[in-house]
Amino acid sequence: MRRPSWLVLLGLLGLLGLSGLSACSITPVQPWEKGLLAKKAMGFEADRLEAGFAEHIYTSKEAAAGGAGVGASGCGCN
């Protein structure tokens, strides 16, 4: 007897979901591993002072405070 195609698809989706969940890890970052993450090379910007100037110029051009961290423009029409 032939199985319906939706049942096979549902089984494949369930198998994919279980394999995705089994790949997750809930172990916290250990204290000796935090030193590696705190290195300057791991940051988004190389120079914090230069990044501060760039953010100041950006917010001045946008005419809104904190314009670098939000996805909207400075017009207030979120």
mmCIF file of the N, C-alpha and C atoms, coordinates in Angstrom:
data_MODEL
# 
_entry.id   MODEL 
# 
loop_
_atom_site.group_PDB 
_atom_site.id 
_atom_site.type_symbol 
_atom_site.label_atom_id 
_atom_site.label_alt_id 
_atom_site.label_comp_id 
_atom_site.label_asym_id 
_atom_site.label_entity_id 
_atom_site.label_seq_id 
_atom_site.pdbx_PDB_ins_code 
_atom_site.Cartn_x 
_atom_site.Cartn_y 
_atom_site.Cartn_z 
_atom_site.occupancy 
_atom_site.B_iso_or_equiv 
_atom_site.pdbx_formal_charge 
_atom_site.auth_seq_id 
_atom_site.auth_comp_id 
_atom_site.auth_asym_id 
_atom_site.auth_atom_id 
_atom_site.pdbx_PDB_model_num 
ATOM 1   N N  . MET A 1 1  ? 0.841  -1.170 0.000  1.00 0.00 ? 1  MET A N  1 
ATOM 2   C CA . MET A 1 1  ? 0.000  0.000  0.000  1.00 0.00 ? 1  MET A CA 1 
ATOM 3   C C  . MET A 1 1  ? 0.895  1.246  0.000  1.00 0.00 ? 1  MET A C  1 
ATOM 4   N N  . ARG A 1 2  ? 0.542  2.200  -0.794 1.00 0.00 ? 2  ARG A N  1 
ATOM 5   C CA . ARG A 1 2  ? 1.337  3.421  -0.945 1.00 0.00 ? 2  ARG A CA 1 
ATOM 6   C C  . ARG A 1 2  ? 0.929  4.464  0.089  1.00 0.00 ? 2  ARG A C  1 
ATOM 7   N N  . ARG A 1 3  ? 1.949  5.091  0.735  1.00 0.00 ? 3  ARG A N  1 
ATOM 8   C CA . ARG A 1 3  ? 1.686  6.129  1.724  1.00 0.00 ? 3  ARG A CA 1 
ATOM 9   C C  . ARG A 1 3  ? 1.398  7.445  1.018  1.00 0.00 ? 3  ARG A C  1 
ATOM 10  N N  . PRO A 1 4  ? 0.587  8.283  1.631  1.00 0.00 ? 4  PRO A N  1 
ATOM 11  C CA . PRO A 1 4  ? 0.341  9.612  1.042  1.00 0.00 ? 4  PRO A CA 1 
ATOM 12  C C  . PRO A 1 4  ? 1.608  10.453 1.086  1.00 0.00 ? 4  PRO A C  1 
ATOM 13  N N  . SER A 1 5  ? 1.761  11.319 0.115  1.00 0.00 ? 5  SER A N  1 
ATOM 14  C CA . SER A 1 5  ? 2.973  12.121 0.020  1.00 0.00 ? 5  SER A CA 1 
ATOM 15  C C  . SER A 1 5  ? 3.084  13.112 1.177  1.00 0.00 ? 5  SER A C  1 
ATOM 16  N N  . TRP A 1 6  ? 1.968  13.580 1.734  1.00 0.00 ? 6  TRP A N  1 
ATOM 17  C CA . TRP A 1 6  ? 2.033  14.524 2.841  1.00 0.00 ? 6  TRP A CA 1 
ATOM 18  C C  . TRP A 1 6  ? 2.571  13.867 4.093  1.00 0.00 ? 6  TRP A C  1 
ATOM 19  N N  . LEU A 1 7  ? 2.325  12.553 4.251  1.00 0.00 ? 7  LEU A N  1 
ATOM 20  C CA . LEU A 1 7  ? 2.840  11.829 5.412  1.00 0.00 ? 7  LEU A CA 1 
ATOM 21  C C  . LEU A 1 7  ? 4.356  11.668 5.321  1.00 0.00 ? 7  LEU A C  1 
ATOM 22  N N  . VAL A 1 8  ? 4.858  11.432 4.133  1.00 0.00 ? 8  VAL A N  1 
ATOM 23  C CA . VAL A 1 8  ? 6.304  11.332 3.931  1.00 0.00 ? 8  VAL A CA 1 
ATOM 24  C C  . VAL A 1 8  ? 6.958  12.689 4.170  1.00 0.00 ? 8  VAL A C  1 
ATOM 25  N N  . LEU A 1 9  ? 6.323  13.746 3.674  1.00 0.00 ? 9  LEU A N  1 
ATOM 26  C CA . LEU A 1 9  ? 6.842  15.096 3.868  1.00 0.00 ? 9  LEU A CA 1 
ATOM 27  C C  . LEU A 1 9  ? 6.839  15.466 5.349  1.00 0.00 ? 9  LEU A C  1 
ATOM 28  N N  . LEU A 1 10 ? 5.799  15.099 6.056  1.00 0.00 ? 10 LEU A N  1 
ATOM 29  C CA . LEU A 1 10 ? 5.719  15.376 7.482  1.00 0.00 ? 10 LEU A CA 1 
ATOM 30  C C  . LEU A 1 10 ? 6.806  14.618 8.240  1.00 0.00 ? 10 LEU A C  1 
ATOM 31  N N  . GLY A 1 11 ? 7.074  13.399 7.857  1.00 0.00 ? 11 GLY A N  1 
ATOM 32  C CA . GLY A 1 11 ? 8.138  12.626 8.485  1.00 0.00 ? 11 GLY A CA 1 
ATOM 33  C C  . GLY A 1 11 ? 9.506  13.230 8.233  1.00 0.00 ? 11 GLY A C  1 
ATOM 34  N N  . LEU A 1 12 ? 9.738  13.703 7.011  1.00 0.00 ? 12 LEU A N  1 
ATOM 35  C CA . LEU A 1 12 ? 11.016 14.338 6.693  1.00 0.00 ? 12 LEU A CA 1 
ATOM 36  C C  . LEU A 1 12 ? 11.196 15.645 7.456  1.00 0.00 ? 12 LEU A C  1 
ATOM 37  N N  . LEU A 1 13 ? 10.133 16.428 7.577  1.00 0.00 ? 13 LEU A N  1 
ATOM 38  C CA . LEU A 1 13 ? 10.205 17.667 8.344  1.00 0.00 ? 13 LEU A CA 1 
ATOM 39  C C  . LEU A 1 13 ? 10.459 17.391 9.824  1.00 0.00 ? 13 LEU A C  1 
ATOM 40  N N  . GLY A 1 14 ? 9.836  16.374 10.350 1.00 0.00 ? 14 GLY A N  1 
ATOM 41  C CA . GLY A 1 14 ? 10.072 15.989 11.742 1.00 0.00 ? 14 GLY A CA 1 
ATOM 42  C C  . GLY A 1 14 ? 11.506 15.526 11.967 1.00 0.00 ? 14 GLY A C  1 
ATOM 43  N N  . LEU A 1 15 ? 12.034 14.758 11.038 1.00 0.00 ? 15 LEU A N  1 
ATOM 44  C CA . LEU A 1 15 ? 13.421 14.305 11.133 1.00 0.00 ? 15 LEU A CA 1 
ATOM 45  C C  . LEU A 1 15 ? 14.383 15.475 11.028 1.00 0.00 ? 15 LEU A C  1 
ATOM 46  N N  . LEU A 1 16 ? 14.093 16.410 10.158 1.00 0.00 ? 16 LEU A N  1 
ATOM 47  C CA . LEU A 1 16 ? 14.916 17.606 10.018 1.00 0.00 ? 16 LEU A CA 1 
ATOM 48  C C  . LEU A 1 16 ? 14.871 18.445 11.293 1.00 0.00 ? 16 LEU A C  1 
ATOM 49  N N  . GLY A 1 17 ? 13.697 18.578 11.880 1.00 0.00 ? 17 GLY A N  1 
ATOM 50  C CA . GLY A 1 17 ? 13.559 19.328 13.131 1.00 0.00 ? 17 GLY A CA 1 
ATOM 51  C C  . GLY A 1 17 ? 14.315 18.684 14.273 1.00 0.00 ? 17 GLY A C  1 
ATOM 52  N N  . LEU A 1 18 ? 14.236 17.377 14.393 1.00 0.00 ? 18 LEU A N  1 
ATOM 53  C CA . LEU A 1 18 ? 14.972 16.679 15.448 1.00 0.00 ? 18 LEU A CA 1 
ATOM 54  C C  . LEU A 1 18 ? 16.472 16.779 15.251 1.00 0.00 ? 18 LEU A C  1 
ATOM 55  N N  . SER A 1 19 ? 16.923 16.699 14.020 1.00 0.00 ? 19 SER A N  1 
ATOM 56  C CA . SER A 1 19 ? 18.366 16.822 13.784 1.00 0.00 ? 19 SER A CA 1 
ATOM 57  C C  . SER A 1 19 ? 18.842 18.240 14.060 1.00 0.00 ? 19 SER A C  1 
ATOM 58  N N  . GLY A 1 20 ? 17.997 19.233 13.797 1.00 0.00 ? 20 GLY A N  1 
ATOM 59  C CA . GLY A 1 20 ? 18.355 20.613 14.108 1.00 0.00 ? 20 GLY A CA 1 
ATOM 60  C C  . GLY A 1 20 ? 18.433 20.857 15.598 1.00 0.00 ? 20 GLY A C  1 
ATOM 61  N N  . LEU A 1 21 ? 17.529 20.262 16.351 1.00 0.00 ? 21 LEU A N  1 
ATOM 62  C CA . LEU A 1 21 ? 17.555 20.420 17.803 1.00 0.00 ? 21 LEU A CA 1 
ATOM 63  C C  . LEU A 1 21 ? 18.722 19.679 18.435 1.00 0.00 ? 21 LEU A C  1 
ATOM 64  N N  . SER A 1 22 ? 19.115 18.574 17.860 1.00 0.00 ? 22 SER A N  1 
ATOM 65  C CA . SER A 1 22 ? 20.229 17.821 18.438 1.00 0.00 ? 22 SER A CA 1 
ATOM 66  C C  . SER A 1 22 ? 21.564 18.511 18.197 1.00 0.00 ? 22 SER A C  1 
ATOM 67  N N  . ALA A 1 23 ? 21.625 19.440 17.252 1.00 0.00 ? 23 ALA A N  1 
ATOM 68  C CA . ALA A 1 23 ? 22.871 20.149 16.972 1.00 0.00 ? 23 ALA A CA 1 
ATOM 69  C C  . ALA A 1 23 ? 23.071 21.338 17.905 1.00 0.00 ? 23 ALA A C  1 
ATOM 70  N N  . CYS A 1 24 ? 22.037 21.717 18.669 1.00 0.00 ? 24 CYS A N  1 
ATOM 71  C CA . CYS A 1 24 ? 22.139 22.862 19.576 1.00 0.00 ? 24 CYS A CA 1 
ATOM 72  C C  . CYS A 1 24 ? 22.876 22.468 20.845 1.00 0.00 ? 24 CYS A C  1 
ATOM 73  N N  . SER A 1 25 ? 23.559 23.429 21.392 1.00 0.00 ? 25 SER A N  1 
ATOM 74  C CA . SER A 1 25 ? 24.284 23.205 22.633 1.00 0.00 ? 25 SER A CA 1 
ATOM 75  C C  . SER A 1 25 ? 23.874 24.267 23.634 1.00 0.00 ? 25 SER A C  1 
ATOM 76  N N  . ILE A 1 26 ? 23.670 23.875 24.867 1.00 0.00 ? 26 ILE A N  1 
ATOM 77  C CA . ILE A 1 26 ? 23.237 24.807 25.893 1.00 0.00 ? 26 ILE A CA 1 
ATOM 78  C C  . ILE A 1 26 ? 24.351 25.031 26.914 1.00 0.00 ? 26 ILE A C  1 
ATOM 79  N N  . THR A 1 27 ? 25.543 24.619 26.620 1.00 0.00 ? 27 THR A N  1 
ATOM 80  C CA . THR A 1 27 ? 26.628 24.805 27.573 1.00 0.00 ? 27 THR A CA 1 
ATOM 81  C C  . THR A 1 27 ? 27.028 26.269 27.622 1.00 0.00 ? 27 THR A C  1 
ATOM 82  N N  . PRO A 1 28 ? 27.164 26.827 28.825 1.00 0.00 ? 28 PRO A N  1 
ATOM 83  C CA . PRO A 1 28 ? 27.547 28.241 28.938 1.00 0.00 ? 28 PRO A CA 1 
ATOM 84  C C  . PRO A 1 28 ? 29.023 28.443 28.617 1.00 0.00 ? 28 PRO A C  1 
ATOM 85  N N  . VAL A 1 29 ? 29.378 29.682 28.363 1.00 0.00 ? 29 VAL A N  1 
ATOM 86  C CA . VAL A 1 29 ? 30.774 30.024 28.089 1.00 0.00 ? 29 VAL A CA 1 
ATOM 87  C C  . VAL A 1 29 ? 31.538 29.964 29.406 1.00 0.00 ? 29 VAL A C  1 
ATOM 88  N N  . GLN A 1 30 ? 32.619 29.245 29.411 1.00 0.00 ? 30 GLN A N  1 
ATOM 89  C CA . GLN A 1 30 ? 33.433 29.098 30.617 1.00 0.00 ? 30 GLN A CA 1 
ATOM 90  C C  . GLN A 1 30 ? 34.267 30.356 30.850 1.00 0.00 ? 30 GLN A C  1 
ATOM 91  N N  . PRO A 1 31 ? 34.654 30.634 32.107 1.00 0.00 ? 31 PRO A N  1 
ATOM 92  C CA . PRO A 1 31 ? 35.432 31.847 32.388 1.00 0.00 ? 31 PRO A CA 1 
ATOM 93  C C  . PRO A 1 31 ? 36.745 31.935 31.617 1.00 0.00 ? 31 PRO A C  1 
ATOM 94  N N  . TRP A 1 32 ? 37.414 30.822 31.384 1.00 0.00 ? 32 TRP A N  1 
ATOM 95  C CA . TRP A 1 32 ? 38.677 30.880 30.650 1.00 0.00 ? 32 TRP A CA 1 
ATOM 96  C C  . TRP A 1 32 ? 38.466 31.093 29.152 1.00 0.00 ? 32 TRP A C  1 
ATOM 97  N N  . GLU A 1 33 ? 37.245 30.877 28.665 1.00 0.00 ? 33 GLU A N  1 
ATOM 98  C CA . GLU A 1 33 ? 36.948 31.142 27.266 1.00 0.00 ? 33 GLU A CA 1 
ATOM 99  C C  . GLU A 1 33 ? 36.548 32.597 27.030 1.00 0.00 ? 33 GLU A C  1 
ATOM 100 N N  . LYS A 1 34 ? 36.147 33.307 28.091 1.00 0.00 ? 34 LYS A N  1 
ATOM 101 C CA . LYS A 1 34 ? 35.721 34.690 27.941 1.00 0.00 ? 34 LYS A CA 1 
ATOM 102 C C  . LYS A 1 34 ? 36.887 35.602 27.599 1.00 0.00 ? 34 LYS A C  1 
ATOM 103 N N  . GLY A 1 35 ? 38.099 35.230 27.974 1.00 0.00 ? 35 GLY A N  1 
ATOM 104 C CA . GLY A 1 35 ? 39.262 36.035 27.639 1.00 0.00 ? 35 GLY A CA 1 
ATOM 105 C C  . GLY A 1 35 ? 39.496 36.102 26.135 1.00 0.00 ? 35 GLY A C  1 
ATOM 106 N N  . LEU A 1 36 ? 39.201 35.032 25.441 1.00 0.00 ? 36 LEU A N  1 
ATOM 107 C CA . LEU A 1 36 ? 39.361 35.016 23.990 1.00 0.00 ? 36 LEU A CA 1 
ATOM 108 C C  . LEU A 1 36 ? 38.333 35.926 23.315 1.00 0.00 ? 36 LEU A C  1 
ATOM 109 N N  . LEU A 1 37 ? 37.129 35.975 23.881 1.00 0.00 ? 37 LEU A N  1 
ATOM 110 C CA . LEU A 1 37 ? 36.084 36.803 23.295 1.00 0.00 ? 37 LEU A CA 1 
ATOM 111 C C  . LEU A 1 37 ? 36.279 38.283 23.599 1.00 0.00 ? 37 LEU A C  1 
ATOM 112 N N  . ALA A 1 38 ? 37.051 38.598 24.622 1.00 0.00 ? 38 ALA A N  1 
ATOM 113 C CA . ALA A 1 38 ? 37.252 39.987 25.018 1.00 0.00 ? 38 ALA A CA 1 
ATOM 114 C C  . ALA A 1 38 ? 38.430 40.642 24.302 1.00 0.00 ? 38 ALA A C  1 
ATOM 115 N N  . LYS A 1 39 ? 39.106 39.916 23.431 1.00 0.00 ? 39 LYS A N  1 
ATOM 116 C CA . LYS A 1 39 ? 40.240 40.506 22.712 1.00 0.00 ? 39 LYS A CA 1 
ATOM 117 C C  . LYS A 1 39 ? 39.768 41.591 21.759 1.00 0.00 ? 39 LYS A C  1 
ATOM 118 N N  . LYS A 1 40 ? 40.631 42.540 21.497 1.00 0.00 ? 40 LYS A N  1 
ATOM 119 C CA . LYS A 1 40 ? 40.300 43.669 20.631 1.00 0.00 ? 40 LYS A CA 1 
ATOM 120 C C  . LYS A 1 40 ? 39.974 43.210 19.210 1.00 0.00 ? 40 LYS A C  1 
ATOM 121 N N  . ALA A 1 41 ? 40.626 42.148 18.757 1.00 0.00 ? 41 ALA A N  1 
ATOM 122 C CA . ALA A 1 41 ? 40.390 41.660 17.397 1.00 0.00 ? 41 ALA A CA 1 
ATOM 123 C C  . ALA A 1 41 ? 38.996 41.056 17.226 1.00 0.00 ? 41 ALA A C  1 
ATOM 124 N N  . MET A 1 42 ? 38.330 40.699 18.325 1.00 0.00 ? 42 MET A N  1 
ATOM 125 C CA . MET A 1 42 ? 37.001 40.101 18.238 1.00 0.00 ? 42 MET A CA 1 
ATOM 126 C C  . MET A 1 42 ? 35.898 41.150 18.176 1.00 0.00 ? 42 MET A C  1 
ATOM 127 N N  . GLY A 1 43 ? 36.228 42.422 18.310 1.00 0.00 ? 43 GLY A N  1 
ATOM 128 C CA . GLY A 1 43 ? 35.229 43.479 18.274 1.00 0.00 ? 43 GLY A CA 1 
ATOM 129 C C  . GLY A 1 43 ? 34.817 43.814 16.852 1.00 0.00 ? 43 GLY A C  1 
ATOM 130 N N  . PHE A 1 44 ? 33.731 44.547 16.732 1.00 0.00 ? 44 PHE A N  1 
ATOM 131 C CA . PHE A 1 44 ? 33.249 44.947 15.417 1.00 0.00 ? 44 PHE A CA 1 
ATOM 132 C C  . PHE A 1 44 ? 34.079 46.091 14.848 1.00 0.00 ? 44 PHE A C  1 
ATOM 133 N N  . GLU A 1 45 ? 34.568 46.953 15.731 1.00 0.00 ? 45 GLU A N  1 
ATOM 134 C CA . GLU A 1 45 ? 35.382 48.070 15.278 1.00 0.00 ? 45 GLU A CA 1 
ATOM 135 C C  . GLU A 1 45 ? 36.779 47.923 15.878 1.00 0.00 ? 45 GLU A C  1 
ATOM 136 N N  . ALA A 1 46 ? 37.772 48.334 15.120 1.00 0.00 ? 46 ALA A N  1 
ATOM 137 C CA . ALA A 1 46 ? 39.148 48.210 15.589 1.00 0.00 ? 46 ALA A CA 1 
ATOM 138 C C  . ALA A 1 46 ? 39.483 49.293 16.606 1.00 0.00 ? 46 ALA A C  1 
ATOM 139 N N  . ASP A 1 47 ? 38.977 50.496 16.402 1.00 0.00 ? 47 ASP A N  1 
ATOM 140 C CA . ASP A 1 47 ? 39.285 51.615 17.275 1.00 0.00 ? 47 ASP A CA 1 
ATOM 141 C C  . ASP A 1 47 ? 37.979 52.183 17.836 1.00 0.00 ? 47 ASP A C  1 
ATOM 142 N N  . ARG A 1 48 ? 37.816 52.142 19.149 1.00 0.00 ? 48 ARG A N  1 
ATOM 143 C CA . ARG A 1 48 ? 36.564 52.596 19.765 1.00 0.00 ? 48 ARG A CA 1 
ATOM 144 C C  . ARG A 1 48 ? 36.377 54.106 19.602 1.00 0.00 ? 48 ARG A C  1 
ATOM 145 N N  . LEU A 1 49 ? 37.460 54.856 19.657 1.00 0.00 ? 49 LEU A N  1 
ATOM 146 C CA . LEU A 1 49 ? 37.357 56.303 19.511 1.00 0.00 ? 49 LEU A CA 1 
ATOM 147 C C  . LEU A 1 49 ? 36.882 56.675 18.103 1.00 0.00 ? 49 LEU A C  1 
ATOM 148 N N  . GLU A 1 50 ? 37.474 56.020 17.112 1.00 0.00 ? 50 GLU A N  1 
ATOM 149 C CA . GLU A 1 50 ? 37.053 56.275 15.729 1.00 0.00 ? 50 GLU A CA 1 
ATOM 150 C C  . GLU A 1 50 ? 35.603 55.858 15.511 1.00 0.00 ? 50 GLU A C  1 
ATOM 151 N N  . ALA A 1 51 ? 35.198 54.743 16.121 1.00 0.00 ? 51 ALA A N  1 
ATOM 152 C CA . ALA A 1 51 ? 33.808 54.300 15.996 1.00 0.00 ? 51 ALA A CA 1 
ATOM 153 C C  . ALA A 1 51 ? 32.866 55.294 16.662 1.00 0.00 ? 51 ALA A C  1 
ATOM 154 N N  . GLY A 1 52 ? 33.295 55.888 17.782 1.00 0.00 ? 52 GLY A N  1 
ATOM 155 C CA . GLY A 1 52 ? 32.470 56.899 18.440 1.00 0.00 ? 52 GLY A CA 1 
ATOM 156 C C  . GLY A 1 52 ? 32.299 58.134 17.585 1.00 0.00 ? 52 GLY A C  1 
ATOM 157 N N  . PHE A 1 53 ? 33.375 58.567 16.917 1.00 0.00 ? 53 PHE A N  1 
ATOM 158 C CA . PHE A 1 53 ? 33.278 59.704 15.998 1.00 0.00 ? 53 PHE A CA 1 
ATOM 159 C C  . PHE A 1 53 ? 32.363 59.387 14.824 1.00 0.00 ? 53 PHE A C  1 
ATOM 160 N N  . ALA A 1 54 ? 32.488 58.194 14.283 1.00 0.00 ? 54 ALA A N  1 
ATOM 161 C CA . ALA A 1 54 ? 31.648 57.807 13.142 1.00 0.00 ? 54 ALA A CA 1 
ATOM 162 C C  . ALA A 1 54 ? 30.179 57.760 13.550 1.00 0.00 ? 54 ALA A C  1 
ATOM 163 N N  . GLU A 1 55 ? 29.891 57.271 14.755 1.00 0.00 ? 55 GLU A N  1 
ATOM 164 C CA . GLU A 1 55 ? 28.507 57.231 15.221 1.00 0.00 ? 55 GLU A CA 1 
ATOM 165 C C  . GLU A 1 55 ? 27.974 58.643 15.459 1.00 0.00 ? 55 GLU A C  1 
ATOM 166 N N  . HIS A 1 56 ? 28.816 59.525 15.982 1.00 0.00 ? 56 HIS A N  1 
ATOM 167 C CA . HIS A 1 56 ? 28.392 60.912 16.195 1.00 0.00 ? 56 HIS A CA 1 
ATOM 168 C C  . HIS A 1 56 ? 28.055 61.586 14.862 1.00 0.00 ? 56 HIS A C  1 
ATOM 169 N N  . ILE A 1 57 ? 28.871 61.370 13.856 1.00 0.00 ? 57 ILE A N  1 
ATOM 170 C CA . ILE A 1 57 ? 28.611 61.958 12.537 1.00 0.00 ? 57 ILE A CA 1 
ATOM 171 C C  . ILE A 1 57 ? 27.333 61.375 11.938 1.00 0.00 ? 57 ILE A C  1 
ATOM 172 N N  . TYR A 1 58 ? 27.148 60.076 12.108 1.00 0.00 ? 58 TYR A N  1 
ATOM 173 C CA . TYR A 1 58 ? 25.956 59.426 11.565 1.00 0.00 ? 58 TYR A CA 1 
ATOM 174 C C  . TYR A 1 58 ? 24.696 59.967 12.217 1.00 0.00 ? 58 TYR A C  1 
ATOM 175 N N  . THR A 1 59 ? 24.700 60.082 13.552 1.00 0.00 ? 59 THR A N  1 
ATOM 176 C CA . THR A 1 59 ? 23.502 60.585 14.230 1.00 0.00 ? 59 THR A CA 1 
ATOM 177 C C  . THR A 1 59 ? 23.272 62.057 13.919 1.00 0.00 ? 59 THR A C  1 
ATOM 178 N N  . SER A 1 60 ? 24.337 62.806 13.665 1.00 0.00 ? 60 SER A N  1 
ATOM 179 C CA . SER A 1 60 ? 24.160 64.208 13.282 1.00 0.00 ? 60 SER A CA 1 
ATOM 180 C C  . SER A 1 60 ? 23.516 64.322 11.910 1.00 0.00 ? 60 SER A C  1 
ATOM 181 N N  . LYS A 1 61 ? 23.902 63.446 11.006 1.00 0.00 ? 61 LYS A N  1 
ATOM 182 C CA . LYS A 1 61 ? 23.314 63.469 9.665  1.00 0.00 ? 61 LYS A CA 1 
ATOM 183 C C  . LYS A 1 61 ? 21.873 62.967 9.686  1.00 0.00 ? 61 LYS A C  1 
ATOM 184 N N  . GLU A 1 62 ? 21.571 62.025 10.549 1.00 0.00 ? 62 GLU A N  1 
ATOM 185 C CA . GLU A 1 62 ? 20.220 61.481 10.623 1.00 0.00 ? 62 GLU A CA 1 
ATOM 186 C C  . GLU A 1 62 ? 19.278 62.391 11.392 1.00 0.00 ? 62 GLU A C  1 
ATOM 187 N N  . ALA A 1 63 ? 19.817 63.300 12.197 1.00 0.00 ? 63 ALA A N  1 
ATOM 188 C CA . ALA A 1 63 ? 19.035 64.222 13.022 1.00 0.00 ? 63 ALA A CA 1 
ATOM 189 C C  . ALA A 1 63 ? 18.193 63.486 14.046 1.00 0.00 ? 63 ALA A C  1 
ATOM 190 N N  . ALA A 1 64 ? 18.743 62.392 14.575 1.00 0.00 ? 64 ALA A N  1 
ATOM 191 C CA . ALA A 1 64 ? 18.056 61.642 15.619 1.00 0.00 ? 64 ALA A CA 1 
ATOM 192 C C  . ALA A 1 64 ? 19.098 61.015 16.526 1.00 0.00 ? 64 ALA A C  1 
ATOM 193 N N  . ALA A 1 65 ? 18.837 60.995 17.806 1.00 0.00 ? 65 ALA A N  1 
ATOM 194 C CA . ALA A 1 65 ? 19.774 60.380 18.747 1.00 0.00 ? 65 ALA A CA 1 
ATOM 195 C C  . ALA A 1 65 ? 19.649 58.866 18.661 1.00 0.00 ? 65 ALA A C  1 
ATOM 196 N N  . GLY A 1 66 ? 20.769 58.193 18.642 1.00 0.00 ? 66 GLY A N  1 
ATOM 197 C CA . GLY A 1 66 ? 20.754 56.738 18.583 1.00 0.00 ? 66 GLY A CA 1 
ATOM 198 C C  . GLY A 1 66 ? 20.373 56.174 17.249 1.00 0.00 ? 66 GLY A C  1 
ATOM 199 N N  . GLY A 1 67 ? 20.634 56.882 16.180 1.00 0.00 ? 67 GLY A N  1 
ATOM 200 C CA . GLY A 1 67 ? 20.237 56.424 14.856 1.00 0.00 ? 67 GLY A CA 1 
ATOM 201 C C  . GLY A 1 67 ? 21.017 55.238 14.352 1.00 0.00 ? 67 GLY A C  1 
ATOM 202 N N  . ALA A 1 68 ? 22.155 54.943 14.985 1.00 0.00 ? 68 ALA A N  1 
ATOM 203 C CA . ALA A 1 68 ? 22.970 53.836 14.498 1.00 0.00 ? 68 ALA A CA 1 
ATOM 204 C C  . ALA A 1 68 ? 22.425 52.489 14.918 1.00 0.00 ? 68 ALA A C  1 
ATOM 205 N N  . GLY A 1 69 ? 21.664 52.432 16.008 1.00 0.00 ? 69 GLY A N  1 
ATOM 206 C CA . GLY A 1 69 ? 21.218 51.150 16.511 1.00 0.00 ? 69 GLY A CA 1 
ATOM 207 C C  . GLY A 1 69 ? 19.821 50.750 16.100 1.00 0.00 ? 69 GLY A C  1 
ATOM 208 N N  . VAL A 1 70 ? 19.102 51.592 15.411 1.00 0.00 ? 70 VAL A N  1 
ATOM 209 C CA . VAL A 1 70 ? 17.727 51.270 15.032 1.00 0.00 ? 70 VAL A CA 1 
ATOM 210 C C  . VAL A 1 70 ? 17.619 51.162 13.525 1.00 0.00 ? 70 VAL A C  1 
ATOM 211 N N  . GLY A 1 71 ? 16.573 50.508 13.073 1.00 0.00 ? 71 GLY A N  1 
ATOM 212 C CA . GLY A 1 71 ? 16.399 50.298 11.645 1.00 0.00 ? 71 GLY A CA 1 
ATOM 213 C C  . GLY A 1 71 ? 15.580 51.349 10.949 1.00 0.00 ? 71 GLY A C  1 
ATOM 214 N N  . ALA A 1 72 ? 15.154 52.373 11.671 1.00 0.00 ? 72 ALA A N  1 
ATOM 215 C CA . ALA A 1 72 ? 14.314 53.404 11.052 1.00 0.00 ? 72 ALA A CA 1 
ATOM 216 C C  . ALA A 1 72 ? 15.122 54.646 10.748 1.00 0.00 ? 72 ALA A C  1 
ATOM 217 N N  . SER A 1 73 ? 14.553 55.542 10.005 1.00 0.00 ? 73 SER A N  1 
ATOM 218 C CA . SER A 1 73 ? 15.234 56.793 9.700  1.00 0.00 ? 73 SER A CA 1 
ATOM 219 C C  . SER A 1 73 ? 14.972 57.810 10.797 1.00 0.00 ? 73 SER A C  1 
ATOM 220 N N  . GLY A 1 74 ? 15.500 58.991 10.663 1.00 0.00 ? 74 GLY A N  1 
ATOM 221 C CA . GLY A 1 74 ? 15.360 60.011 11.682 1.00 0.00 ? 74 GLY A CA 1 
ATOM 222 C C  . GLY A 1 74 ? 14.060 60.790 11.628 1.00 0.00 ? 74 GLY A C  1 
ATOM 223 N N  . CYS A 1 75 ? 13.142 60.427 10.761 1.00 0.00 ? 75 CYS A N  1 
ATOM 224 C CA . CYS A 1 75 ? 11.921 61.213 10.597 1.00 0.00 ? 75 CYS A CA 1 
ATOM 225 C C  . CYS A 1 75 ? 10.878 60.883 11.647 1.00 0.00 ? 75 CYS A C  1 
ATOM 226 N N  . GLY A 1 76 ? 11.032 59.780 12.375 1.00 0.00 ? 76 GLY A N  1 
ATOM 227 C CA . GLY A 1 76 ? 10.065 59.402 13.401 1.00 0.00 ? 76 GLY A CA 1 
ATOM 228 C C  . GLY A 1 76 ? 8.911  58.577 12.878 1.00 0.00 ? 76 GLY A C  1 
ATOM 229 N N  . CYS A 1 77 ? 8.962  58.107 11.663 1.00 0.00 ? 77 CYS A N  1 
ATOM 230 C CA . CYS A 1 77 ? 7.884  57.309 11.086 1.00 0.00 ? 77 CYS A CA 1 
ATOM 231 C C  . CYS A 1 77 ? 8.244  55.828 11.153 1.00 0.00 ? 77 CYS A C  1 
ATOM 232 N N  . ASN A 1 78 ? 8.252  55.293 12.346 1.00 0.00 ? 78 ASN A N  1 
ATOM 233 C CA . ASN A 1 78 ? 8.631  53.881 12.525 1.00 0.00 ? 78 ASN A CA 1 
ATOM 234 C C  . ASN A 1 78 ? 7.551  53.042 11.953 1.00 0.00 ? 78 ASN A C  1 
# 
